[in-house]
Amino acid sequence: MKKIAGLLILLFLHLSAGLSGALLFANVEVSPVLPDPVESAIKDLESKEPQIRRQAASTLGSLKKNAGRAPLLKHINDEVPYVRSAVVNALGLLHT
């Protein structure tokens, strides 16, 4: 994951000690907070829980990214009917 160097400024106010405030400058590295939704959904397609697989398929359809096509096709014969239905619906959304 790409890390971004940044400057973090913290302002501390300690009213009970009578200090008006102090600035602290620190050079820190931060990384993006949110994972890639396509990668997360593809990973979730492998879950043991059918509800998670269904949601993952729906998410991939909603995102309409071609990267989801092959993982969805891999699950077109899922053992759970509502997961199969979500996979078929998602593949249909990828074609629109």
Secondary structure by P-SEA (a helix, b strand, c coil): cbbbbbbbbbbbbcccccccbbbbbbbcccccccccaaaaaaaacccccaaaaaaaaaaaaaaccccaaaaaaaacccccaaaaaaaaaaaaaaac
